[in-house]
Amino acid sequence: MSTTKISIVIPVYNEQRAVRETIETVKKVMKGKSYEIIAVNDGSRDSSGQVLDTIKGITVIHNPYNLGYGASLKKGILASKGEWILITDADGTYPVKDIPKLLQFTDRYDMVVGARTGRHVKIPFIRKPAKMIINTLANLLAGRRIPDVNSGFRVFKKDLAMRFFHLFPQRFSFTITITLAALTNEYTVKYIPINYYSRVGSSSIHPIKDFIGFTTLIIRMMSLFKPMLVYSLLSVALVLFAIAIFIYSSLVLERLLDVTIVIVLLSAMQTFIFGMLAEIVAKERNKRT
């Protein structure tokens, strides 16, 4: 990686207290390497923009108003000149001093992720139940255990990001999208345990709203990359519903609702066939992407 340029994209939103230290630490750990730092000020309402303008040796993009985490990353990626993109937050939560730990694996993997599974991990308790559900759905889609599906501290090939660029959302689901896109399309991903600290300043994440958004995104990703999985689950649910009708009508109503059961079972079969067709279409589409 000594001769390969690395573009470090840092989205910034109301991070006046931590952004300078974050960027200066990045400069120290990247000394001697070929790199650029692109900070995207996402319409901050504090003095983050002014702080960024005083930091030498970086490229600053100012969004006129808040566009979202994903939108800021996309702007930074489009402006980047490196073969590899490294992203991190500006709030002091990620250990940017561990950047070399990620870079040492780039010769063998398409993406290296800092998984928040280290000895010191400060994730707010209110986020943990939602995170567990999201991880379960993501594991189901990927067909493997994902240590950290939405870590914002990772390095990946720019070509990988550009292939799925049209899928990246504007808000907080960029990291989930690129994780699932990579794992369901035979890209290699390495996870490195890292610590995760309490943020400097207040968070802009809305637990309930963003949980719904994350869950919707994963279901969408399932329909894009593994539609057979979605339709199979629906088909199984319909079969179980038919069995429940059979038991209820036989034991409680004492008359078999045979027509209803047949209709539900036919719907299950039709759903399964639709899933097979959707899987074929998805594979052909992914080949052309």
C-alpha positions, 0 to 999 in steps of 0.5 A, a space after each residue: 500500500 506504500 505506493 497506492 493512494 488512499 482517499 480518506 473520506 470523513 463526513 462531518 456534522 456538528 463535530 467542532 469539538 473533535 474534528 481537528 484532533 481526528 484529522 490531525 491524528 489521521 495525518 500522523 498515522 498516515 505519514 509516509 504514505 500516499 493519501 488524501 483527506 476529504 472532509 465533507 461538512 454536511 451543513 453543520 450548524 456549529 463551527 465545524 465548517 470554519 474549523 475545517 477551513 483552517 486545517 491545512 493539507 485537506 480537501 473540504 466539501 461544504 454541503 449547503 445544508 444537511 444531506 445525510 451521512 450517506 450523501 456526504 460519503 458519496 460526495 467524498 468518494 466521487 471527489 476522491 483520487 485514490 484506488 482505495 477509500 477509507 472512511 471514519 467518523 469525526 466524533 472521536 468514537 473510532 480509533 483512527 490510530 488503528 488505520 494501519 491495522 486495516 491497511 495491512 490486509 488490503 493486499 488480500 481483501 476487497 474490504 477491511 472493516 474495523 469491527 466494534 468487538 474490542 475490549 472497550 466498546 461504548 455502544 449506547 444501551 438503547 441501540 443494542 436491541 435494534 442492533 441485534 435484530 439488524 445483525 440477525 437479518 444481515 447474517 441471514 442474508 449474507 449466509 454468514 456471521 457478520 461481526 459488525 454490519 454497520 461499522 463506519 471505520 473501514 477501507 474498501 476498493 473504490 471499484 467496489 463502491 462504484 459498482 454499487 454506487 446507485 444503491 447507496 442511500 442518503 442517510 445512515 445505511 451506507 455501511 450496511 449497504 456496502 457490507 451486504 453488497 460485498 458479501 452477497 457478490 463474492 467480494 472478500 471482507 476481513 474484520 479486525 476487532 477495534 475499540 469504540 469510544 464514547 462520542 464527543 458531542 451529541 449523536 444525530 442518530 434517531 434510534 426508532 426512526 433509523 432502526 426502521 430504516 435499517 430494517 427496510 434497507 436489509 429487506 430491500 437488499 434481500 429482494 435485490 441480491 437474494 430474492 429467493 430467500 425472501 420468497 421462500 420465507 413468505 412461502 413457508 409462512 403461508 404453509 404454516 398459516 394453512 396448517 394453522 387453519 387446518 388445525 383450527 377448523 378441525 378442532 374448533 370449528 369441527 369442519 374442514 375449511 378445505 377450500 381456504 386451505 387449498 387457496 393458501 397452499 396454492 398461494 405458497 406454491 405461487 410465491 415460491 415460483 415467483 422467488 425462483 424467477 426473481 432469483 434468475 433475474 437477479 443473477 442476470 442483473 448482477 452479472 451485467 452490473 
